[in-house]
């Protein structure tokens, strides 16, 4: 058994692959819920245990966002 966060060189079963893809394609609101409900409790930072570190937004639909510009990539060829 591989614990969460532990590296493994083993090949995943089809069921494990399906589960990983299911998490990877979740919509943003599901990721937010997972982080704010399950994630903070998993690491012991729930609002009940540590109110100074956890601030969960009450209106997630009003959270500010921004679009970032892509970095320019320049290929420099060097000849010897």
C-alpha positions in Angstrom: 0.0 0.0 0.0 1.3 3.5 -0.9 0.3 6.2 1.5 -0.8 9.6 0.3 2.3 11.8 -0.6 4.6 8.8 -0.8 6.5 8.2 -4.1 5.9 4.9 -5.9 7.6 3.4 -8.9 4.8 0.8 -9.3 2.5 0.9 -12.3 -1.1 2.1 -11.6 -4.0 -0.2 -12.0 -6.7 0.9 -14.4 -9.0 1.7 -11.5 -6.3 3.9 -9.9 -5.7 5.6 -13.2 -9.4 6.3 -13.5 -9.5 7.8 -10.0 -6.5 10.1 -10.7 -8.0 11.3 -13.9 -11.3 11.9 -12.2 -9.6 14.2 -9.7 -7.5 16.0 -12.3 -10.5 17.1 -14.4 -12.7 18.4 -11.5 -14.2 21.8 -11.9 -12.6 24.7 -9.9 -15.5 24.9 -7.4 -14.9 21.2 -6.5 -11.2 21.8 -6.0 -12.0 24.8 -3.8 -14.4 22.7 -1.7 -11.8 20.0 -1.4 -9.1 22.4 -0.2 -11.2 24.4 2.2 -13.0 21.4 3.7 -11.0 18.3 3.4 -7.5 19.7 2.9 -7.3 22.0 5.9 -8.6 19.3 8.2 -6.1 16.7 6.8 -3.2 18.8 7.8 -4.7 19.9 11.1 -5.5 23.5 10.2 -9.3 23.5 10.6 -11.0 26.6 11.7 -11.7 24.9 15.0 -8.1 24.1 15.7 -6.3 27.1 14.4 -8.4 30.2 13.6 -5.4 32.5 13.0 -4.1 30.5 10.0 -7.3 29.6 8.1 -9.5 32.1 6.4 -12.1 30.5 4.2 -13.9 33.0 1.9 -17.6 33.1 2.5 -18.4 34.2 -1.1 -16.2 32.3 -3.4 -18.1 33.5 -6.5 -16.7 37.0 -5.8 -13.0 36.0 -5.5 -10.8 38.2 -7.6 -8.8 36.6 -10.4 -6.3 37.7 -13.0 -5.1 36.6 -16.4 -1.3 36.3 -16.6 0.6 37.0 -19.8 2.6 34.1 -21.2 6.4 34.4 -20.9 8.3 34.9 -24.1 10.6 32.1 -25.0 13.7 32.9 -27.1 15.7 30.1 -28.5 19.4 30.9 -28.8 21.5 28.5 -30.8 25.1 28.3 -30.0 27.6 26.8 -32.5 31.0 25.5 -31.6 
